Amino acid sequence: MSDAAQPTAADVRAAVEAVKAALDRHLEAVERRAGERGETTGEPDAAALDSAVYAAFDELAAAGESYDELLYEVYDEVTPFEIPGGDTLPAYAGPETPSALSVLIRRDYTIAEPPRLLAQAERVTELDPESAEDSRVEGTSAGGSVHAALGVLFGEYEPDEIATRHREFGLEEGDSTLWVTAAEEPAEPGEWLSAPFDQADPERVICRFDVSSVFDEDEEDLVVEAGAGPGEPDEEPDAEYTEYGDYPDEDEAEDGPPPGTPRR
């Protein structure tokens, strides 16, 4: 048995009082920002008001997380709230009115069906032989190497089209995210090409959109907790992920060009 002191009911009561106090501080910061913004237009004042709200939010998140943990340890109960913690983006610290922006996209795939991937790449090269002209895969046919096939497909199709039709190419979607970041001035041509992703600053993110199967798992847990019986028929999900942005719907791809038709 652990020698560490076990939390008590008094600890839980103290934690909930901390949550109440944090709620009051957060509301006060929000009300102060709403009231004073109508009286001043200075950027420093607005930034200070925003920072106070963000700080109060972080305190509330920490207090809520502590209460949730203690409630579970002492009473084996949880709260119905999910407050983002420290793994979220920091407070925005970019320009109030950006004159330029960058869009950063990451999409993960698993090569689920290599034969399908190779066949699609070979079909593309048959229709457009120039698509196979890549010095990195010289001497290797598109249908004989996964590296060559990927080079052909991603060279021939737009990333958004591959995301929409990934199953046709033998790919399985993983997580994806899109960040829109602000800049004070446009980058010079070729300035960041040697290290395109090294300058991603979380404090300059204006908005982000995430897609992950973990969001579906959370929704399934909520359905189970709500009392869905094991004998009830399962509704077919609309998609394999929860959408947080305007990502293309896979159903729209069914009306698109047939598999293997290159982009023009």
Backbone as CSV, one residue per row, in Angstrom:
resi,resn,N_x,N_y,N_z,CA_x,CA_y,CA_z,C_x,C_y,C_z
1,MET,0.845,-1.197,0.000,0.000,0.000,0.000,0.876,1.241,0.000
2,SER,0.503,2.261,-0.718,1.321,3.454,-0.839,1.365,4.207,0.479
3,ASP,2.567,4.799,0.760,2.729,5.605,1.967,2.188,7.016,1.780
4,ALA,1.880,7.377,0.537,1.374,8.720,0.269,0.003,8.902,0.908
5,ALA,-0.221,10.111,1.425,-1.503,10.402,2.069,-2.627,10.350,1.040
6,GLN,-3.681,9.652,1.378,-4.823,9.533,0.486,-5.720,10.764,0.625
7,PRO,-6.277,11.250,-0.485,-7.162,12.419,-0.406,-8.409,12.107,0.408
8,THR,-8.946,13.137,1.011,-10.112,12.983,1.873,-11.283,13.801,1.335
9,ALA,-12.425,13.624,1.997,-13.606,14.399,1.619,-13.351,15.893,1.794
10,ALA,-12.533,16.241,2.791,-12.210,17.653,3.001,-11.414,18.214,1.823
11,ASP,-10.543,17.390,1.242,-9.783,17.825,0.067,-10.715,18.091,-1.115
12,VAL,-11.711,17.236,-1.273,-12.677,17.428,-2.354,-13.452,18.723,-2.145
13,ARG,-13.871,18.978,-0.890,-14.608,20.203,-0.598,-13.746,21.434,-0.869
14,ALA,-12.467,21.370,-0.512,-11.568,22.497,-0.772,-11.382,22.713,-2.275
15,ALA,-11.328,21.613,-3.020,-11.149,21.711,-4.472,-12.355,22.345,-5.140
16,VAL,-13.556,21.994,-4.671,-14.750,22.579,-5.290,-14.867,24.059,-4.945
17,GLU,-14.403,24.444,-3.758,-14.401,25.869,-3.416,-13.418,26.625,-4.309
18,ALA,-12.299,25.967,-4.645,-11.329,26.587,-5.554,-11.924,26.772,-6.943
19,VAL,-12.737,25.810,-7.367,-13.412,25.934,-8.664,-14.382,27.115,-8.646
20,LYS,-15.135,27.259,-7.556,-16.082,28.376,-7.453,-15.356,29.715,-7.541
21,ALA,-14.230,29.813,-6.826,-13.465,31.060,-6.851,-12.902,31.330,-8.243
22,ALA,-12.433,30.272,-8.906,-11.886,30.429,-10.259,-12.975,30.833,-11.243
23,LEU,-14.178,30.307,-11.058,-15.307,30.704,-11.906,-15.607,32.192,-11.755
24,ASP,-15.600,32.666,-10.505,-15.860,34.087,-10.263,-14.792,34.956,-10.918
25,ARG,-13.515,34.552,-10.785,-12.433,35.347,-11.371,-12.525,35.367,-12.893
26,HIS,-12.893,34.235,-13.472,-13.012,34.173,-14.926,-14.155,35.067,-15.411
27,LEU,-15.302,34.997,-14.733,-16.437,35.828,-15.131,-16.114,37.309,-14.957
28,GLU,-15.431,37.652,-13.867,-15.054,39.050,-13.647,-14.145,39.551,-14.768
29,ALA,-13.194,38.718,-15.186,-12.280,39.111,-16.261,-13.029,39.294,-17.576
30,VAL,-13.977,38.405,-17.844,-14.773,38.514,-19.070,-15.631,39.774,-19.039
31,GLU,-16.282,40.036,-17.904,-17.128,41.229,-17.784,-16.306,42.509,-17.879
32,ARG,-15.116,42.497,-17.271,-14.255,43.674,-17.327,-13.834,43.964,-18.763
33,ARG,-13.484,42.906,-19.503,-13.086,43.107,-20.892,-14.254,43.638,-21.726
34,ALA,-15.448,43.085,-21.500,-16.616,43.523,-22.268,-16.959,44.979,-21.971
35,GLY,-16.814,45.393,-20.703,-17.163,46.758,-20.335,-16.135,47.780,-20.767
36,GLU,-14.857,47.477,-20.581,-13.810,48.455,-20.866,-13.504,48.560,-22.346
37,ARG,-13.797,47.547,-23.130,-13.530,47.642,-24.565,-14.412,48.686,-25.227
38,GLY,-15.574,48.941,-24.622,-16.433,49.973,-25.185,-15.947,51.378,-24.885
39,GLU,-14.979,51.504,-23.949,-14.494,52.818,-23.547,-13.118,53.145,-24.108
40,THR,-12.381,52.125,-24.586,-11.031,52.363,-25.093,-10.804,51.567,-26.358
41,THR,-9.948,52.095,-27.211,-9.624,51.399,-28.461,-8.139,51.097,-28.558
42,GLY,-7.387,51.383,-27.505,-5.947,51.159,-27.553,-5.601,49.686,-27.583
43,GLU,-4.666,49.293,-28.446,-4.267,47.888,-28.559,-3.644,47.351,-27.276
44,PRO,-2.757,48.121,-26.585,-2.186,47.597,-25.333,-3.251,47.261,-24.304
45,ASP,-4.268,48.151,-24.178,-5.345,47.885,-23.221,-6.120,46.632,-23.610
46,ALA,-6.419,46.493,-24.897,-7.157,45.318,-25.362,-6.357,44.050,-25.122
47,ALA,-5.046,44.110,-25.370,-4.197,42.936,-25.155,-4.164,42.556,-23.682
48,ALA,-4.114,43.561,-22.800,-4.091,43.280,-21.365,-5.399,42.640,-20.910
49,LEU,-6.505,43.124,-21.451,-7.804,42.550,-21.101,-7.905,41.108,-21.580
50,ASP,-7.415,40.860,-22.792,-7.422,39.490,-23.316,-6.554,38.580,-22.460
51,SER,-5.376,39.063,-22.088,-4.460,38.251,-21.278,-5.084,37.891,-19.935
52,ALA,-5.817,38.836,-19.354,-6.469,38.560,-18.069,-7.519,37.468,-18.210
53,VAL,-8.267,37.493,-19.309,-9.274,36.452,-19.543,-8.603,35.102,-19.744
54,TYR,-7.527,35.073,-20.544,-6.830,33.812,-20.792,-6.240,33.246,-19.502
55,ALA,-5.663,34.127,-18.672,-5.071,33.669,-17.414,-6.141,33.104,-16.483
56,ALA,-7.287,33.788,-16.419,-8.379,33.294,-15.578,-8.913,31.969,-16.101
57,PHE,-8.937,31.821,-17.412,-9.380,30.555,-18.006,-8.435,29.424,-17.622
58,ASP,-7.130,29.679,-17.709,-6.155,28.646,-17.351,-6.288,28.248,-15.884
59,GLU,-6.510,29.232,-15.019,-6.696,28.926,-13.599,-7.950,28.081,-13.387
60,LEU,-9.007,28.416,-14.105,-10.249,27.644,-13.998,-10.045,26.218,-14.491
61,ALA,-9.306,26.067,-15.590,-9.042,24.729,-16.119,-8.259,23.895,-15.119
62,ALA,-7.239,24.502,-14.500,-6.425,23.772,-13.525,-7.250,23.393,-12.298
63,ALA,-8.089,24.321,-11.828,-8.931,24.031,-10.665,-9.935,22.936,-10.982
64,GLY,-10.528,22.990,-12.169,-11.490,21.961,-12.564,-10.855,20.594,-12.679
65,GLU,-9.641,20.548,-13.231,-8.956,19.261,-13.369,-8.619,18.671,-12.011
66,SER,-8.162,19.526,-11.088,-7.836,19.052,-9.741,-9.081,18.517,-9.032
67,TYR,-10.184,19.239,-9.145,-11.433,18.787,-8.521,-11.897,17.465,-9.108
68,ASP,-11.807,17.339,-10.426,-12.242,16.113,-11.089,-11.431,14.913,-10.607
69,GLU,-10.119,15.097,-10.484,-9.258,14.000,-10.032,-9.574,13.600,-8.595
70,LEU,-9.733,14.588,-7.720,-10.027,14.283,-6.318,-11.402,13.643,-6.167
71,LEU,-12.371,14.136,-6.925,-13.718,13.564,-6.865,-13.692,12.091,-7.243
72,TYR,-12.880,11.762,-8.237,-12.795,10.371,-8.676,-12.081,9.511,-7.634
73,GLU,-10.999,10.033,-7.082,-10.223,9.244,-6.116,-11.003,8.982,-4.833
74,VAL,-11.774,9.952,-4.392,-12.476,9.809,-3.111,-13.845,9.152,-3.275
75,TYR,-14.594,9.553,-4.307,-15.963,9.081,-4.456,-16.192,8.205,-5.684
76,ASP,-15.160,8.004,-6.486,-15.289,7.225,-7.722,-16.347,7.834,-8.637
77,GLU,-16.375,9.148,-8.697,-17.303,9.885,-9.548,-16.520,10.877,-10.399
78,VAL,-17.137,11.311,-11.497,-16.505,12.298,-12.368,-17.488,13.417,-12.662
79,THR,-16.969,14.528,-13.153,-17.819,15.646,-13.550,-18.210,15.492,-15.016
80,PRO,-19.268,16.165,-15.449,-19.658,16.105,-16.869,-18.921,17.135,-17.712
81,PHE,-17.944,17.824,-17.116,-17.269,18.904,-17.824,-15.935,18.431,-18.377
82,GLU,-15.576,18.991,-19.523,-14.272,18.711,-20.118,-13.643,20.048,-20.476
83,ILE,-12.788,20.554,-19.597,-12.154,21.853,-19.793,-10.777,21.634,-20.383
84,PRO,-10.453,22.251,-21.525,-9.124,22.065,-22.109,-8.040,22.454,-21.124
85,GLY,-6.999,21.644,-21.087,-5.904,21.898,-20.166,-4.709,22.494,-20.857
86,GLY,-3.505,22.173,-20.338,-2.284,22.770,-20.829,-1.842,22.272,-22.175
87,ASP,-2.498,21.235,-22.741,-2.071,20.725,-24.035,-2.718,21.485,-25.186
88,THR,-3.497,22.524,-24.889,-4.107,23.318,-25.941,-3.155,24.424,-26.367
89,LEU,-3.547,25.174,-27.388,-2.700,26.256,-27.866,-2.609,27.366,-26.826
90,PRO,-1.461,28.043,-26.757,-1.342,29.179,-25.835,-2.160,30.360,-26.323
91,ALA,-2.224,31.381,-25.499,-2.973,32.581,-25.867,-2.379,33.216,-27.122
92,TYR,-3.251,33.766,-27.952,-2.805,34.392,-29.201,-1.964,35.620,-28.891
93,ALA,-0.800,35.704,-29.518,0.108,36.822,-29.293,0.553,37.447,-30.607
94,GLY,-0.190,37.185,-31.679,0.163,37.731,-32.978,-0.416,39.111,-33.192
95,PRO,-0.231,39.657,-34.388,-0.737,41.002,-34.682,-2.257,41.061,-34.645
96,GLU,-2.788,42.194,-34.181,-4.237,42.376,-34.106,-4.868,42.318,-35.496
97,THR,-4.173,42.936,-36.469,-4.641,42.919,-37.853,-3.517,42.380,-38.732
98,PRO,-3.462,41.077,-38.939,-2.358,40.503,-39.731,-2.430,40.944,-41.185
99,SER,-1.264,41.159,-41.769,-1.197,41.524,-43.182,-0.857,40.332,-44.056
100,ALA,-0.541,39.198,-43.433,-0.240,37.972,-44.175,-0.586,36.788,-43.289
101,LEU,-0.730,35.636,-43.890,-1.028,34.435,-43.111,-0.385,33.224,-43.770
102,SER,-0.207,32.190,-42.969,0.292,30.905,-43.459,-0.713,29.832,-43.079
103,VAL,-0.914,28.876,-43.957,-1.804,27.744,-43.696,-0.941,26.492,-43.616
104,LEU,-0.892,25.875,-42.450,-0.084,24.679,-42.222,-1.013,23.480,-42.103
105,ILE,-0.760,22.462,-42.894,-1.629,21.284,-42.916,-0.796,20.036,-42.681
106,ARG,-1.271,19.179,-41.803,-0.682,17.852,-41.641,-1.790,16.820,-41.751
107,ARG,-1.573,15.823,-42.622,-2.505,14.710,-42.767,-1.700,13.419,-42.702
108,ASP,-2.082,12.527,-41.817,-1.403,11.240,-41.698,-2.204,10.156,-42.408
109,TYR,-1.480,9.242,-43.059,-2.111,8.113,-43.742,-1.364,6.832,-43.391
110,THR,-2.085,5.732,-43.425,-1.495,4.400,-43.377,-1.641,3.779,-44.761
111,ILE,-0.561,3.171,-45.250,-0.648,2.484,-46.543,-1.302,1.136,-46.277
112,ALA,-2.618,1.104,-46.396,-3.394,-0.080,-46.033,-3.377,-1.147,-47.119
113,GLU,-3.343,-0.726,-48.384,-3.384,-1.661,-49.508,-2.302,-1.292,-50.527
114,PRO,-1.066,-1.736,-50.312,0.013,-1.406,-51.251,-0.284,-1.806,-52.695
115,PRO,-0.884,-2.986,-52.971,-1.169,-3.327,-54.370,-2.077,-2.308,-55.060
116,ARG,-3.076,-1.812,-54.334,-3.969,-0.807,-54.913,-3.204,0.490,-55.185
117,LEU,-2.340,0.871,-54.258,-1.529,2.072,-54.444,-0.664,1.955,-55.690
118,LEU,0.013,0.818,-55.838,0.891,0.606,-56.991,0.093,0.588,-58.291
119,ALA,-1.077,-0.058,-58.266,-1.893,-0.151,-59.478,-2.388,1.223,-59.919
120,GLN,-2.791,2.041,-58.965,-3.285,3.373,-59.317,-2.160,4.234,-59.890
121,ALA,-0.967,4.137,-59.304,0.158,4.917,-59.809,0.540,4.469,-61.216
122,GLU,0.507,3.158,-61.442,0.849,2.644,-62.767,-0.181,3.101,-63.797
123,ARG,-1.447,3.151,-63.399,-2.488,3.599,-64.319,-2.282,5.070,-64.684
124,VAL,-1.871,5.867,-63.699,-1.621,7.278,-63.973,-0.492,7.442,-64.981
125,THR,0.583,6.675,-64.802,1.723,6.806,-65.720,1.380,6.312,-67.120
126,GLU,0.464,5.359,-67.217,0.039,4.903,-68.545,-0.721,6.001,-69.279
127,LEU,-1.545,6.746,-68.528,-2.313,7.828,-69.136,-1.473,9.086,-69.340
128,ASP,-0.481,9.267,-68.481,0.362,10.463,-68.549,1.801,10.059,-68.258
129,PRO,2.554,9.592,-69.251,3.924,9.104,-69.026,4.834,10.135,-68.377
130,GLU,4.588,11.423,-68.602,5.450,12.444,-68.021,5.363,12.482,-66.501
131,SER,4.280,11.944,-65.936,4.136,11.964,-64.479,5.173,11.105,-63.788
132,ALA,5.798,10.171,-64.515,6.798,9.279,-63.919,8.197,9.852,-64.005
133,GLU,8.365,11.019,-64.619,9.686,11.608,-64.785,10.093,12.310,-63.500
134,ASP,10.709,11.560,-62.609,11.159,12.072,-61.315,12.532,11.502,-61.052
135,SER,13.516,12.357,-60.875,14.894,11.894,-60.705,15.073,11.067,-59.444
136,ARG,14.202,11.247,-58.461,14.356,10.509,-57.206,13.996,9.042,-57.353
137,VAL,13.230,8.698,-58.365,12.812,7.308,-58.549,13.242,6.819,-59.924
138,GLU,14.342,7.371,-60.417,14.804,7.020,-61.751,15.103,5.527,-61.831
139,GLY,14.633,4.908,-62.893,14.888,3.484,-63.107,13.902,2.579,-62.415
140,THR,12.952,3.144,-61.684,11.955,2.348,-60.973,10.579,2.702,-61.502
141,SER,9.812,1.695,-61.907,8.473,1.958,-62.418,7.549,2.327,-61.276
142,ALA,6.509,3.108,-61.599,5.571,3.551,-60.573,4.862,2.382,-59.920
143,GLY,4.679,1.278,-60.677,3.990,0.122,-60.124,4.905,-0.860,-59.429
144,GLY,6.194,-0.543,-59.339,7.125,-1.485,-58.725,7.720,-1.019,-57.422
145,SER,7.409,0.179,-56.990,7.977,0.726,-55.759,6.956,1.623,-55.087
146,VAL,6.788,1.452,-53.774,5.864,2.304,-53.031,6.339,3.750,-53.076
147,HIS,7.667,3.958,-52.947,8.199,5.322,-53.003,7.859,5.971,-54.337
148,ALA,8.083,5.235,-55.418,7.797,5.773,-56.750,6.308,6.035,-56.921
149,ALA,5.476,5.118,-56.432,4.024,5.282,-56.559,3.542,6.519,-55.808
150,LEU,4.058,6.727,-54.606,3.662,7.906,-53.837,4.097,9.189,-54.542
151,GLY,5.308,9.174,-55.106,5.772,10.346,-55.830,4.892,10.676,-57.016
152,VAL,4.441,9.639,-57.733,3.570,9.850,-58.892,2.212,10.393,-58.459
153,LEU,1.599,9.754,-57.466,0.244,10.142,-57.068,0.202,11.539,-56.456
154,PHE,1.153,11.831,-55.557,1.136,13.151,-54.931,1.640,14.231,-55.880
155,GLY,2.339,13.829,-56.933,2.723,14.791,-57.948,1.618,15.071,-58.940
156,GLU,0.718,14.119,-59.103,-0.344,14.243,-60.104,-1.639,14.798,-59.533
157,TYR,-1.929,14.505,-58.259,-3.192,14.920,-57.661,-2.947,15.966,-56.578
158,GLU,-3.917,16.853,-56.418,-3.876,17.815,-55.329,-4.047,17.075,-53.998
159,PRO,-3.405,17.558,-52.916,-3.563,16.915,-51.611,-5.016,16.785,-51.170
160,ASP,-5.843,17.797,-51.469,-7.255,17.721,-51.082,-7.973,16.596,-51.819
161,GLU,-7.600,16.363,-53.072,-8.237,15.284,-53.829,-7.812,13.926,-53.282
162,ILE,-6.548,13.809,-52.904,-6.089,12.553,-52.304,-6.807,12.312,-50.978
163,ALA,-7.002,13.379,-50.197,-7.720,13.233,-48.929,-9.149,12.767,-49.158
164,THR,-9.778,13.264,-50.207,-11.157,12.899,-50.506,-11.270,11.474,-51.037
165,ARG,-10.273,11.046,-51.823,-10.349,9.747,-52.505,-9.298,8.770,-51.975
166,HIS,-8.902,8.922,-50.722,-7.762,8.149,-50.208,-7.965,6.639,-50.323
167,ARG,-9.199,6.162,-50.171,-9.433,4.715,-50.245,-9.123,4.171,-51.638
168,GLU,-9.366,4.992,-52.660,-9.068,4.551,-54.022,-7.575,4.314,-54.222
169,PHE,-6.768,5.004,-53.430,-5.323,4.887,-53.563,-4.721,3.929,-52.537
170,GLY,-5.563,3.155,-51.862,-5.062,2.183,-50.895,-4.583,2.790,-49.600
171,LEU,-5.057,3.981,-49.277,-4.625,4.676,-48.070,-5.739,4.689,-47.026
172,GLU,-5.335,4.744,-45.779,-6.283,4.856,-44.670,-5.951,6.111,-43.885
173,GLU,-6.955,6.916,-43.626,-6.735,8.193,-42.958,-6.345,8.032,-41.501
174,GLY,-5.416,8.869,-41.062,-5.109,9.013,-39.650,-5.573,10.382,-39.182
175,ASP,-4.895,10.931,-38.195,-5.247,12.257,-37.712,-4.825,13.320,-38.725
176,SER,-5.487,14.457,-38.662,-5.089,15.587,-39.491,-5.391,16.879,-38.750
177,THR,-4.647,17.912,-39.101,-4.862,19.215,-38.483,-4.531,20.308,-39.480
178,LEU,-5.194,21.435,-39.331,-4.946,22.600,-40.176,-4.816,23.818,-39.272
179,TRP,-3.696,24.516,-39.401,-3.456,25.728,-38.621,-3.420,26.930,-39.552
180,VAL,-4.082,28.001,-39.158,-3.973,29.281,-39.852,-3.213,30.224,-38.926
181,THR,-2.011,30.629,-39.336,-1.166,31.470,-38.495,-1.017,32.855,-39.109
182,ALA,-0.889,33.851,-38.244,-0.798,35.243,-38.678,0.656,35.668,-38.820
183,ALA,0.887,36.606,-39.723,2.213,37.192,-39.915,2.062,38.695,-40.073
184,GLU,3.075,39.424,-39.630,3.021,40.877,-39.731,3.335,41.359,-41.138
185,GLU,4.115,40.562,-41.879,4.432,40.922,-43.255,4.686,39.656,-44.057
186,PRO,4.450,39.683,-45.357,4.662,38.483,-46.180,6.127,38.074,-46.195
187,ALA,6.357,36.771,-46.300,7.727,36.267,-46.397,8.283,36.552,-47.786
188,GLU,9.592,36.692,-47.852,10.249,36.880,-49.144,10.195,35.575,-49.931
189,PRO,10.127,35.656,-51.260,10.108,34.427,-52.067,11.307,33.530,-51.755
190,GLY,11.027,32.277,-51.448,12.073,31.307,-51.145,12.662,31.417,-49.759
191,GLU,12.152,32.322,-48.927,12.757,32.590,-47.618,12.738,31.378,-46.697
192,TRP,11.621,30.642,-46.679,11.488,29.553,-45.710,11.502,28.167,-46.346
193,LEU,11.794,28.069,-47.627,11.693,26.777,-48.303,12.671,25.741,-47.763
194,SER,13.809,26.172,-47.231,14.781,25.207,-46.706,14.303,24.568,-45.410
195,ALA,13.436,25.236,-44.666,12.885,24.687,-43.414,11.449,25.181,-43.274
196,PRO,10.536,24.636,-44.066,9.185,25.209,-44.154,8.346,25.104,-42.894
197,PHE,8.650,24.140,-42.011,7.780,23.930,-40.853,8.447,24.298,-39.531
198,ASP,9.624,24.891,-39.588,10.342,25.216,-38.358,9.840,26.490,-37.697
199,GLN,9.101,27.306,-38.425,8.691,28.596,-37.887,7.228,28.613,-37.452
200,ALA,6.636,27.463,-37.248,5.244,27.410,-36.788,5.180,27.851,-35.327
201,ASP,4.587,28.992,-35.084,4.509,29.570,-33.745,3.088,29.409,-33.209
202,PRO,2.884,28.559,-32.193,1.528,28.357,-31.661,0.868,29.643,-31.184
203,GLU,1.657,30.629,-30.777,1.081,31.874,-30.277,0.551,32.759,-31.401
204,ARG,0.818,32.382,-32.651,0.312,33.158,-33.787,-0.815,32.427,-34.526
205,VAL,-1.317,31.358,-33.936,-2.397,30.604,-34.572,-3.718,31.350,-34.402
206,ILE,-4.316,31.721,-35.529,-5.617,32.398,-35.499,-6.731,31.385,-35.254
207,CYS,-6.664,30.254,-35.932,-7.649,29.194,-35.741,-7.035,27.881,-36.196
208,ARG,-7.590,26.789,-35.712,-7.125,25.463,-36.115,-8.316,24.524,-36.200
209,PHE,-8.166,23.495,-37.049,-9.226,22.514,-37.263,-8.595,21.129,-37.193
210,ASP,-9.086,20.300,-36.288,-8.517,18.975,-36.058,-9.508,17.886,-36.432
211,VAL,-8.987,16.794,-36.979,-9.783,15.610,-37.287,-9.074,14.412,-36.683
212,SER,-9.787,13.619,-35.888,-9.188,12.442,-35.262,-10.280,11.452,-34.887
213,SER,-9.972,10.181,-35.009,-10.931,9.152,-34.614,-11.176,9.169,-33.114
214,VAL,-10.284,9.784,-32.345,-10.465,9.827,-30.896,-11.714,10.624,-30.533
215,PHE,-12.108,11.575,-31.390,-13.327,12.325,-31.121,-14.548,11.421,-31.229
216,ASP,-14.532,10.486,-32.186,-15.627,9.528,-32.322,-15.698,8.620,-31.111
217,GLU,-14.521,8.220,-30.593,-14.499,7.348,-29.417,-15.132,8.046,-28.228
218,ASP,-14.852,9.350,-28.087,-15.463,10.101,-26.992,-16.979,10.137,-27.140
219,GLU,-17.470,10.315,-28.381,-18.912,10.357,-28.610,-19.551,9.004,-28.318
220,GLU,-18.849,7.916,-28.680,-19.382,6.586,-28.401,-19.490,6.356,-26.900
221,ASP,-18.494,6.841,-26.140,-18.545,6.702,-24.688,-19.748,7.443,-24.127
222,LEU,-20.043,8.627,-24.673,-21.186,9.389,-24.192,-22.492,8.662,-24.480
223,VAL,-22.581,8.004,-25.637,-23.787,7.256,-25.986,-23.990,6.108,-25.011
224,VAL,-22.907,5.404,-24.687,-23.000,4.287,-23.750,-23.432,4.783,-22.378
225,GLU,-22.835,5.910,-21.932,-23.184,6.440,-20.623,-24.627,6.922,-20.591
226,ALA,-25.157,7.327,-21.760,-26.537,7.816,-21.805,-27.551,6.691,-21.734
227,GLY,-27.077,5.427,-21.823,-27.979,4.303,-21.652,-28.362,3.592,-22.907
228,ALA,-27.554,3.651,-23.957,-27.861,2.914,-25.183,-27.735,1.426,-24.915
229,GLY,-28.782,0.685,-25.120,-28.779,-0.738,-24.830,-28.009,-1.527,-25.852
230,PRO,-27.441,-2.677,-25.456,-26.658,-3.477,-26.389,-27.484,-4.060,-27.518
231,GLY,-28.804,-4.159,-27.320,-29.627,-4.759,-28.354,-30.140,-3.769,-29.377
232,GLU,-29.868,-2.474,-29.154,-30.361,-1.472,-30.080,-29.506,-1.451,-31.330
233,PRO,-30.121,-1.251,-32.505,-29.335,-1.222,-33.739,-28.415,-0.024,-33.763
234,ASP,-27.197,-0.240,-34.265,-26.227,0.838,-34.368,-26.499,1.650,-35.619
235,GLU,-26.487,2.952,-35.470,-26.617,3.813,-36.633,-25.285,3.889,-37.348
236,GLU,-25.337,3.842,-38.651,-24.104,3.916,-39.427,-23.534,5.318,-39.326
237,PRO,-22.259,5.473,-38.944,-21.692,6.809,-38.774,-21.602,7.538,-40.099
238,ASP,-21.738,8.858,-40.038,-21.638,9.675,-41.244,-20.221,9.691,-41.786
239,ALA,-19.243,9.558,-40.902,-17.846,9.581,-41.321,-17.023,8.885,-40.263
240,GLU,-15.754,8.666,-40.570,-14.879,7.990,-39.634,-14.261,8.949,-38.637
241,TYR,-14.626,10.203,-38.714,-14.048,11.164,-37.801,-15.047,12.283,-37.557
242,THR,-14.793,13.045,-36.509,-15.591,14.218,-36.215,-14.955,15.405,-36.893
243,GLU,-15.714,16.138,-37.679,-15.145,17.248,-38.424,-15.211,18.525,-37.597
244,TYR,-14.070,19.244,-37.525,-13.999,20.521,-36.845,-13.760,21.661,-37.815
245,GLY,-13.632,21.332,-39.104,-13.433,22.356,-40.118,-14.151,21.950,-41.376
246,ASP,-14.007,22.775,-42.403,-14.688,22.508,-43.664,-13.867,21.569,-44.519
247,TYR,-13.681,20.353,-44.040,-12.969,19.357,-44.815,-13.933,18.734,-45.818
248,PRO,-13.447,18.306,-46.981,-14.345,17.726,-47.985,-14.970,16.435,-47.503
249,ASP,-16.224,16.256,-47.853,-16.954,15.047,-47.503,-16.619,13.955,-48.507
250,GLU,-16.325,12.744,-48.008,-15.941,11.652,-48.893,-17.055,11.292,-49.865
251,ASP,-18.333,11.519,-49.438,-19.439,11.155,-50.318,-19.406,11.971,-51.603
252,GLU,-18.852,13.196,-51.527,-18.806,14.029,-52.714,-17.895,13.433,-53.770
253,ALA,-16.934,12.583,-53.344,-15.980,12.020,-54.295,-16.630,11.005,-55.219
254,GLU,-17.795,10.471,-54.843,-18.416,9.431,-55.656,-18.863,9.971,-57.015
255,ASP,-19.124,11.297,-57.061,-19.544,11.898,-58.321,-18.371,12.437,-59.117
256,GLY,-17.150,12.242,-58.613,-15.968,12.782,-59.263,-15.496,11.886,-60.377
257,PRO,-14.290,12.159,-60.916,-13.755,11.380,-62.029,-13.461,9.960,-61.613
258,PRO,-13.443,9.018,-62.543,-13.170,7.624,-62.198,-11.762,7.459,-61.664
259,PRO,-11.518,6.384,-60.892,-10.198,6.155,-60.317,-9.131,6.141,-61.403
260,GLY,-8.013,6.795,-61.067,-6.877,6.772,-61.972,-6.877,7.893,-62.977
261,THR,-7.911,8.763,-62.979,-7.947,9.871,-63.929,-7.051,10.988,-63.422
262,PRO,-5.997,11.338,-64.133,-5.066,12.349,-63.629,-5.698,13.729,-63.606
263,ARG,-5.116,14.606,-62.776,-5.546,15.985,-62.720,-4.992,16.734,-63.915
264,ARG,-5.767,17.636,-64.439,-5.304,18.454,-65.575,-5.279,19.923,-65.175
